[in-house]
């Protein structure tokens, strides 16, 4: 299989679906002439033209609102929000319109919409460095996908575009350059299915997006010390598929959730609550969580480096859990 | 037309030497306005009996806008509205039984009892629903228009909202996008003078609301929203222009809400005298007068229509009362499209 970057995997999914279905269009800030601020849609404007690759004003409420209406009207828009931070400007459209329209009107209308947006950071300070996936995973009526690998990103994005439901498809700016195996042949992956990325008997680590790679790095280190971690990639945050997590906890009796978001009211809180409720008797100790330090992101590089769990801190946490 | 010039009202009821409407149209508009009025009077009464819950925003006094606009639009034209929305669905010919059942929260309602008064939709009739976050549906309207433009469909989108929505960011960002993309979108701003209880002068830096269209350099008009013929003609003109590739258009229809914002509004923000004065411009009474003056129907014919409308609304109330509540098993249905 070919090695491709996460960026190219996303790009291939978009391009293949645009070629497959003329009702797929892309709208967002700098998706066209500029080629995408993270270069995901580079070359698309030349290939597909103004009609299907639509540069928009910097007005996220209008981008998502128009995408909602276009989806109701029979198109399959892929709206790009330059970063997930800007989704807050569009939150009324996402929460009150995209997520509600199918139910509120008694299933008369549907909103086959994908909102692509990256989480991420890199000395961008407080308002441009957030994760926020739990905000959207909170809302019935949305599907929330947050892939960690190029393979998953491509297969899940193709499914998201074909879905008749609104999908928040959350990428990560620091994953775009990550390489992985992506088959050349057509494939899709189901939304709502977690994936065991590494098997092990001692501790279950639950993660997604960039932190999945941190967890895998820690697991590699720990394996050298004879501690085998099972690392599970949720891939989809709504609906949650915890079946592989439960199976794993029955084997390991210990669970650690590693997320990039703040832990208060975060995804990890929900996952820990469910493990505690459904596999209480399997646990040898409390479900542990690691996430971002609970402060607005500082600009200074040395402070930023203190913000997230890393392979060392995750390995230390696991060592304590098995001690 | 210069963007900031209001439409001349040559063909309004008072100004026109004759009436640019057939007898059939004239009677149909009278019937629809009477139907909306009676429907809401009975809804108000049912609310008092506890049969309707939550908010109930009455359109009484504003009926000429919905009826005039629907008369101008094609049946395939898309309509998306704010939450004071009973008039639009009735004006487009939705069965009052299904609308009333929705207000009653019954399984037979337009949205199976899941939307209520503020969220009436009938997608088969291109009624894309009432939206209750002020201004939030304006970008969605632009999106519906984008779908029509993209698919080379001839229909325009008519988007209704109150003057209060023109102070929200979604009005600006939505219409700006529509103007940049020259989308077939006709915005109809119902200026009833109050956003809830705050007068337009206290909430909007520009009180001649149609002038806000100059921010997007799109054609704008102001019409007397209590004159069904003037509304019909203005919407027809603007919709035709939009349909012919003229891009978005904006109409300010001036009107007055005879009732409170919703049920239980103490109306401290206006005087009884002001309301009574406004009622002298009742759109139904005016149209009735115009129809009779121009010999488009007789008093007996109009009285018979009112009787028929009363009976139709009584039947709608009975239907709503007797319809089953949604099955509890419906609670978790329709959140997502099954895939």
Interface residues (C-beta under 8 A of the other chain):
Chain A: X23 X25 X51 X54 X56 X57 X59 X61 X62 X63 X64 X65 X66 X67 X68 X69 X70 X71 X72 X73 X74 X75 X77 X92 X93 X96 X97 X101 X102 X103 X104 X105 X106 X107 X108 X109 X110 X140 X141 X143 X163 X164 X165
Chain B: X78 X80 X109 X110 X111 X112 X113 X114 X115 X119 X121 X122 X123 X124 X128 X129 X131 X133 X136 X137 X138 X139 X140 X141 X142 X143 X144 X145 X146 X147 X148 X150 X151 X169 X170 X173 X174 X176 X177 X180 X181 X333 X334 X335 X336 X337 X339
